[in-house]
């Protein structure tokens, strides 16, 4: 059943128990669905009008249905009392000792995860609302002795494998939800509360990525080639209140003092048309929107002076389409975009002459796919770049989808290396504790490293 449900890989010590419970709950639901469904169909036939012209006021006399209901109730009580509640109580009660665990605070905000490590002293430094700013989202008070060695990161949660983790969760604004599917944890994060959560990662991020290896057909993407017509530009008369939302401006429109009213590539909504009209114009240079951003160009396009304006493998965004339209082109050779840029290749690849095309861990780009195709490599092995992410499982606002924290579960050695590095980058700031600017330094370093280290 667990296999059939296609659950994400499980890298947590308590994961198998959770998956097992998910499995039996599904079995119970299948039995109930089939049982009640069959009973419903049975009643439709058995109590049809032609056979029962008169209603029977006595109703059912047998006790079978009562026994069945009791049986369902008993099964549900067993599931709750012997599976769910023990599992749940272990999650919320049987916390490991803090000295045996990696202890970390995670403070959610719209739309990021702020991570706070206590440093070697094991004590979280004081935080204060008044100190919160863009460079110090946690409001950490670096003048507090306990705070001197504290490490903070944004959207980067590093953890060593094989050691329990205790995460103290809180939120600065709205309700978020801290969920890491491969580690089978999920907990709502509520402003004004500090909620602890614990789990023991048994697999590193790299190991989980290995489990997600899959073969991808380069040949199939390359087959999705076609010629698409480009929209043409025209000068259209305008009137006040006109709506041309499916068209876009092909030039900037300014008022008398030179202020921009409507920019090139802006949609010609009725407000924008009114702005242009009110500025004393009676026509507008426009083209229909192309909606070709699902395609990448197969050709390089140069302007009249020979400068490349669209490179091979560029996505045909509206900006790019405008550039093509301006050259007077009527159609362009494209292929469907692969949408594989969140994946990395899982082995080294070289062309026939032996020169390297990609190394394990390289991100899959449209350009790289074209290189593979040119080298006649038809299939590649890939996996998600970031298989262990903190997903916010709560619709917490319009930027909710941007709220992605990267979890890097690494070997204890690598974790120590990372931790020491973070500590080392704190050193110059300790020499100048009064400087607020330097408080940002460790975070900048982390943010910069983070983007590179995702692939490791
Ligand atoms: Cu959120």
Boltz pocket constraint, residues with backbone or C-beta under 6 A from the ligand:
constraints:
  - pocket:
      binder: B
      contacts: [[A, 108], [A, 109], [A, 175], [A, 176], [A, 177], [A, 392], [A, 393], [A, 394], [A, 395], [A, 396], [A, 400], [A, 403]]
      max_distance: 6.0
